[in-house]
Amino acid sequence: MGIVDKAKNTAEKLTGQGKEAVGDATNNDDLKAEGQKDQAKGSVKNAAEDVKDVFKK
């Protein structure tokens, strides 16, 4: 299950990067902030997965 979760988290980060880029290009601060939030959420989830992986060993 860990690899699937990591893939989902990475997809969330990439979606966030896309939203941030579009928000930046269109001067839409709300979309840019949402993209940054999505990236942070994906990063935190990936960190949690890494911690779980350490304890599985």
C-alpha positions in Angstrom: 0.0 0.0 0.0 2.9 2.3 0.6 3.9 2.7 -3.1 0.3 3.5 -4.1 0.1 6.2 -1.4 3.4 7.7 -2.4 2.2 7.8 -6.0 -1.0 9.6 -5.0 1.0 12.1 -2.9 3.4 12.8 -5.7 0.4 13.3 -8.0 -1.1 15.7 -5.5 2.2 17.7 -5.4 2.3 17.8 -9.2 -1.3 19.0 -9.4 -0.4 21.7 -6.9 2.6 22.8 -9.0 0.3 23.1 -12.0 -2.3 25.1 -10.1 0.4 27.4 -8.8 1.8 27.9 -12.3 -1.6 28.7 -13.7 -2.4 31.0 -10.8 0.8 32.8 -11.3 0.3 33.2 -15.0 -3.2 34.5 -14.6 -2.5 36.6 -11.5 -5.0 34.5 -9.6 -3.7 34.5 -6.0 -6.4 32.1 -4.8 -5.4 29.4 -7.3 -1.7 30.0 -6.6 -2.3 29.6 -2.9 -4.4 26.5 -3.4 -1.5 25.0 -5.5 1.0 25.8 -2.8 -1.3 24.2 -0.2 -1.7 21.0 -2.4 2.1 20.8 -2.7 2.6 21.1 1.0 0.0 18.5 1.7 1.6 16.1 -0.7 5.0 16.7 0.9 3.7 16.1 4.4 2.0 12.9 3.4 5.1 11.6 1.7 7.1 12.4 4.8 4.6 10.4 6.9 4.9 7.5 4.4 8.7 7.6 4.8 8.3 7.4 8.6 6.0 4.4 8.3 8.5 2.7 6.0 11.3 3.2 8.6 9.2 1.4 11.2 8.3 -1.4 8.9 11.9 -2.5 8.6 
